[in-house]
């Protein structure tokens, strides 16, 4: 076993909804006294799990419940889960921003954290002053910070505003400087929340590259993101949180597949309301297999078939475009129909594709209805479906990591 730098033992975090306190001074004092004596809070109640989709019966909620894991030096760990799963709460506990209700965290090493926008910087101080302040908090000397200062400013791209109070910065500028400080001051542990989503695409790419560099130097990285592509490319191991509890932990590819299969709702039919304010609209989308039956999943290599019901209220030239994206938000392909002259009434447009053979995985369908060359109904990733590993011949496809999304039938020859 390697050197463990972070150890979480039975971590739980409870919040009370609404009023904070016990409502009486005597009870507040009793709570304080028990805390000082190292005893359990006498007013701590068992609360609901943090499921936002359901109304709880308790005024207490468990943001995290019985979290246990070990992280070794040099590991890059991804933490994934839906909004409200407890990801940010866990990072705040690891960063010592907040304390757990029960359990304990052991951290060995100098830590730098990049949580939500605003954490760690003093708004009244300039960018330059905040760089030195953060370095001092991490235990670095002025000389050490000066050696890194130019590199930090160059990476952040805010040189022109480095002597301006950070309260004047846009959220993007703020995040640029905050990440540059966190990544360049040589932390032994780097914790990064979804905050990178604030930056532009170019800066996100720089950040991912920098985190790879940091991990390559034997430092530990914890990364929270909803971008499964970024998690997959950066993290060797991942933790899947749901309702404040760990559902699965292990190799990133396996955890992402488990997460997507449990969180993505696959459907065989989508029904939409009729919109009388536009010339025509798609009212239903059905996923069909080779036997004209509705399906939520296709066999690998099977013909893709989608049926669209269209309610037309104005005569004209129409086109229907479709697009397929992976669950990692990568666009696979798109296609647009030829011009179709439609009159008033209802129509079914059937789309089939025998050329594109998708690799096993989860995918989403987007469609766009155009009238006389203009888009009148655009619905992005409105229905999810799965492509299974087995094909009609009973063969299975086992693709290596990074193999892509398409199964092609190219030919290799020796001359």
C-alpha positions in Angstrom: 0.0 0.0 0.0 1.3 3.5 -0.9 1.5 6.5 1.3 -2.1 7.5 2.4 -2.5 11.3 2.3 -6.2 11.6 2.9 -8.3 9.2 5.1 -12.0 9.7 5.7 -13.5 7.7 8.6 -17.3 7.6 9.0 -17.8 11.2 7.8 -21.3 12.6 8.1 -22.6 16.1 7.8 -26.0 17.2 9.0 -27.7 20.5 8.4 -30.7 21.9 10.0 -33.2 23.5 7.6 -34.5 26.9 8.6 -33.8 28.2 12.1 -30.3 27.6 13.4 -29.9 27.0 17.1 -31.9 25.2 19.8 -34.4 28.0 20.3 -33.3 28.5 24.0 -30.2 29.9 25.5 -30.1 27.0 28.0 -30.1 24.4 25.2 -27.5 26.3 23.2 -25.3 26.3 26.3 -25.9 22.6 26.9 -24.9 21.9 23.3 -21.7 24.0 23.7 -20.9 22.2 26.9 -21.3 18.7 25.4 -19.1 19.8 22.4 -16.4 21.0 24.7 -16.4 17.7 26.6 -16.1 15.8 23.3 -19.6 14.3 23.7 -22.3 13.8 21.0 -24.6 16.8 20.5 -27.7 16.0 22.7 -30.0 17.8 20.2 -28.7 15.9 17.1 -31.5 14.2 15.4 -31.6 11.6 12.6 -32.6 13.5 9.5 -33.6 12.7 6.0 -31.2 11.9 3.2 -30.5 14.8 0.9 -32.9 13.9 -1.9 -34.2 17.1 -3.4 -36.8 15.3 -5.5 -38.8 14.4 -2.3 -40.2 16.4 0.5 -38.7 15.4 3.8 -40.5 15.0 7.1 -37.6 16.3 9.2 -36.1 19.7 9.6 -32.7 18.0 9.6 -30.9 16.8 6.5 -27.9 14.6 6.0 -25.7 16.1 3.3 -23.2 13.3 3.8 -23.7 10.0 5.6 -21.0 7.5 6.6 -18.3 8.4 4.1 -15.2 6.2 4.2 -12.2 6.2 1.8 -8.5 6.3 1.5 -6.5 8.3 -1.1 -2.9 7.6 -1.7 -0.2 10.1 -2.7 -0.1 10.8 -6.4 -3.6 9.6 -7.1 -6.0 11.7 -9.3 -9.5 11.1 -7.9 -12.7 12.1 -9.6 -15.9 12.7 -7.6 -19.1 12.5 -9.6 -22.8 12.6 -8.8 -25.9 14.7 -9.5 -26.5 18.1 -8.0 -27.2 17.7 -4.3 -25.3 14.5 -4.0 -22.9 16.0 -1.4 -19.8 16.5 -3.6 -19.1 20.1 -2.7 -19.9 19.5 1.0 -17.3 16.7 1.0 -14.7 19.0 -0.5 -15.4 21.7 2.0 -14.9 19.2 4.8 -11.6 18.0 3.2 -10.5 21.6 2.9 -11.4 22.4 6.5 -13.9 25.0 5.4 -16.5 23.3 7.5 -16.3 20.5 10.1 -18.1 17.1 9.8 -20.9 16.4 12.2 -19.5 13.0 13.0 -16.3 11.2 11.9 -12.9 12.5 11.2 -10.6 13.4 8.3 -6.9 12.9 8.4 -4.9 14.9 5.8 -1.1 14.6 5.4 0.3 17.3 3.2 0.0 20.9 2.2 -3.4 21.5 0.5 -4.7 24.0 -2.0 -8.4 24.2 -2.6 -10.4 25.8 -5.4 -14.1 25.7 -4.4 -16.9 28.0 -5.4 -16.1 31.4 -6.8 -15.1 33.7 -3.9 -13.4 31.2 -1.7 -9.9 32.0 -0.5 -9.6 35.6 -1.8 -10.1 38.8 0.1 -12.3 41.0 -2.2 -10.8 44.3 -1.0 -7.2 43.2 -1.8 -5.6 43.3 -5.2 -4.8 40.2 -7.2 -1.1 40.7 -6.3 -1.8 40.9 -2.6 -4.1 37.9 -2.7 -1.4 35.8 -4.4 1.0 36.6 -1.5 -1.7 36.1 1.1 -2.6 32.6 -0.2 1.0 31.7 -0.4 1.5 32.8 3.2 -1.5 30.8 4.3 0.0 27.7 2.7 3.2 28.3 4.7 5.4 29.7 1.9 7.9 32.5 2.3 7.8 35.7 0.3 10.9 34.6 -1.6 9.2 31.3 -2.6 6.1 33.2 -3.8 8.1 35.7 -5.8 9.8 32.9 -7.7 6.3 31.7 -8.8 4.6 35.0 -9.2 5.4 35.7 -12.8 4.4 32.2 -13.8 1.1 32.6 -11.9 0.2 35.9 -13.6 1.1 34.6 -17.0 -1.0 31.5 -16.6 -4.0 33.4 -15.4 -3.9 36.0 -18.1 -4.9 38.9 -15.8 -1.6 40.8 -15.8 -3.3 44.1 -16.7 -5.5 43.9 -13.7 -3.2 42.3 -11.1 -3.1 45.4 -9.0 -6.9 45.9 -9.1 -9.0 44.7 -6.1 -10.4 41.3 -7.0 -14.0 42.5 -6.2 -13.8 44.3 -9.6 -13.0 41.0 -11.4 -15.5 39.1 -13.5 -16.2 35.6 -12.4 -14.0 34.3 -15.2 -11.0 36.5 -14.2 -11.5 35.5 -10.6 -11.4 31.8 -11.4 -8.4 32.2 -13.7 -6.3 33.8 -11.0 -7.6 31.5 -8.2 -6.7 28.3 -10.2 -3.3 29.7 -11.2 -2.5 30.4 -7.5 -3.8 27.0 -6.3 -1.9 25.0 -9.0 1.4 26.9 -9.0 2.2 27.3 -5.3 3.3 23.6 -5.2 0.5 22.1 -3.1 0.9 18.4 -2.2 -2.9 18.0 -2.5 -5.0 20.0 -5.0 -8.7 20.1 -4.6 -10.8 21.5 -7.5 -14.6 21.9 -7.6 -16.9 22.4 -10.6 -15.8 26.1 -10.5 -13.7 25.5 -13.7 -17.0 25.5 -15.7 -17.0 29.3 -15.3 -13.9 29.6 -17.5 -13.9 29.5 -21.3 -13.0 26.4 -23.3 -9.4 27.5 -23.8 -8.8 28.0 -20.1 -10.5 24.8 -19.1 -8.1 23.0 -21.5 -5.2 24.8 -19.8 -6.5 23.8 -16.4 -6.8 20.1 -17.3 -3.3 20.1 -18.7 -2.0 21.8 -15.5 -3.7 19.2 -13.3 -2.1 16.4 -15.3 1.2 18.1 -14.8 0.6 18.4 -11.1 -0.4 14.7 -10.8 2.7 13.7 -12.9 4.8 15.3 -10.2 3.5 12.9 -7.6 1.0 15.3 -6.1 -2.6 14.3 -5.3 -5.6 15.8 -7.1 -9.3 15.6 -6.2 -11.5 16.8 -9.0 -15.3 17.3 -9.0 -17.0 17.8 -12.3 -20.2 17.1 -14.3 -18.0 16.8 -17.4 -17.6 13.0 -17.7 -15.1 13.5 -20.5 -12.8 15.5 -18.3 -13.2 13.0 -15.4 -12.4 10.2 -17.8 -9.3 11.8 -19.3 -7.8 13.0 -16.0 -8.8 10.6 -13.2 -7.5 7.1 -12.6 -10.1 6.3 -9.9 -13.5 7.9 -9.1 -16.1 8.0 -6.3 -19.8 8.1 -7.1 -22.0 9.9 -4.6 -25.7 9.8 -4.4 -27.9 11.3 -1.7 -24.8 11.9 0.5 -23.6 8.3 0.4 -20.9 6.5 -1.6 -22.6 4.2 -4.2 -19.5 2.9 -5.9 -15.7 3.6 -6.0 -13.1 2.1 -8.4 -11.6 2.5 -11.8 -13.0 5.7 -13.5 -14.4 4.0 -16.7 -16.4 1.5 -14.6 -17.7 4.1 -12.2 -18.7 6.4 -15.1 -20.6 3.6 -16.8 -22.3 2.7 -13.5 -23.2 6.3 -12.8 -24.6 6.9 -16.3 -26.6 3.6 -16.3 -28.2 4.6 -12.9 -28.7 8.3 -13.5 -29.6 8.6 -17.2 -33.3 7.8 -17.7 -33.6 5.9 -21.0 -37.0 6.1 -22.8 -38.5 4.5 -25.9 -40.9 7.4 -26.5 -41.0 11.1 -26.0 -44.3 13.1 -26.1 -44.3 16.9 -26.6 -47.0 19.5 -26.4 -48.5 20.9 -29.6 -47.3 24.5 -30.1 -49.8 26.5 -32.1 -47.5 29.5 -32.3 -45.2 27.9 -34.9 -45.9 26.6 -38.4 -45.3 23.0 -37.3 -43.9 21.0 -34.4 -42.7 17.5 -33.5 -45.3 16.0 -31.0 -43.8 12.6 -30.6 -40.5 10.8 -31.0 -40.2 7.0 -30.9 -37.1 4.8 -30.9 -37.7 1.7 -33.0 -35.8 -1.6 -33.6 -35.7 -3.8 -36.7 -39.1 -5.4 -35.8 -40.9 -2.0 -35.6 -41.1 -2.3 -31.8 -40.3 0.6 -29.5 -36.9 0.1 -27.7 -34.8 1.8 -25.1 -31.6 0.1 -26.3 -30.0 -1.0 -29.6 -27.7 -3.9 -30.1 -24.2 -2.9 -31.1 -24.1 -2.3 -34.9 -27.9 -2.4 -35.2 -29.7 0.1 -37.5 -30.7 3.2 -35.8 -34.4 4.1 -36.4 -36.3 7.1 -35.1 -39.9 8.0 -35.9 -41.1 11.6 -35.6 -44.8 12.6 -35.5 -45.2 16.2 -36.9 -48.3 18.4 -36.5 -48.2 20.8 -39.4 -50.3 24.0 -39.5 -48.8 25.9 -42.4 -47.9 24.7 -45.9 -44.2 25.1 -46.8 -40.8 23.6 -47.1 -39.6 21.7 -44.0 -36.4 20.0 -43.0 -35.7 17.7 -40.0 -32.2 17.5 -38.6 -31.0 15.0 -36.0 -27.9 14.7 -33.9 -26.4 12.0 -31.7 -24.2 12.9 -28.7 -22.5 10.6 -26.2 -23.2 10.7 -22.5 -19.8 12.4 -22.2 -21.2 15.4 -24.2 -19.3 14.5 -27.3 -21.2 15.1 -30.6 -21.0 11.9 -32.7 -22.7 12.9 -35.9 -25.6 14.9 -37.3 -27.7 14.7 -40.4 -30.4 16.9 -42.1 -33.1 15.7 -44.4 -33.8 17.0 -47.9 -36.6 19.6 -48.3 -40.0 18.2 -47.7 -43.1 20.0 -48.8 -45.8 19.5 -46.2 -49.4 20.7 -46.1 -51.8 21.1 -43.1 -52.2 17.9 -41.2 -50.2 15.3 -39.3 -47.2 13.4 -40.7 -44.7 10.8 -39.6 -41.1 11.1 -40.6 -39.1 8.0 -40.3 -35.3 8.2 -40.0 -33.0 5.1 -40.5 -29.3 4.9 -40.5 -27.6 1.6 -41.5 -24.1 3.1 -42.0 -23.4 4.5 -38.5 -22.6 1.7 -36.0 -22.3 3.0 -32.5 -20.0 1.4 -29.9 -21.6 0.2 -26.6 -22.5 3.1 -24.4 -25.1 5.7 -23.6 -26.3 8.3 -26.1 -28.8 11.2 -26.5 -30.9 12.3 -29.4 -31.2 15.9 -30.5 -33.6 17.1 -33.2 -34.2 20.4 -35.1 -37.2 21.2 -37.2 -36.7 23.9 -39.9 -39.4 25.9 -41.8 -38.3 27.6 -45.0 -34.7 27.4 -43.9 -35.2 28.7 -40.3 -35.2 26.7 -37.1 -38.6 26.6 -35.4 -38.2 23.8 -32.9 -34.9 22.8 -31.5 -34.8 20.2 -28.7 -31.3 19.2 -27.4 -30.6 15.8 -25.9 -34.3 15.1 -25.3 -34.3 11.4 -25.2 -31.6 9.0 -24.0 -30.9 5.5 -25.3 -28.3 2.8 -24.8 -26.2 0.7 -27.2 -25.5 -2.8 -25.8 -22.3 -4.7 -26.1 -23.8 -7.7 -27.8 -24.8 -7.7 -31.5 -27.4 -9.8 -33.4 -24.8 -12.5 -34.1 -24.2 -13.0 -30.4 -20.8 -11.5 -30.6 -19.6 -9.0 -28.0 -17.6 -5.8 -28.5 -14.9 -5.0 -25.9 -13.4 -1.7 -26.8 -10.2 -0.4 -25.1 -10.2 2.9 -23.3 -10.3 5.8 -25.7 -11.2 3.6 -28.7 -14.0 6.0 -29.7 -17.8 5.8 -30.3 -18.0 4.3 -33.8 -17.5 0.7 -35.0 -16.2 0.9 -38.6 -15.6 -1.7 -41.2 -12.4 -0.5 -42.8 -10.1 -2.7 -44.8 -6.4 -3.3 -44.2 -4.3 -4.6 -47.1 -0.6 -5.5 -47.5 1.1 -4.3 -50.7 
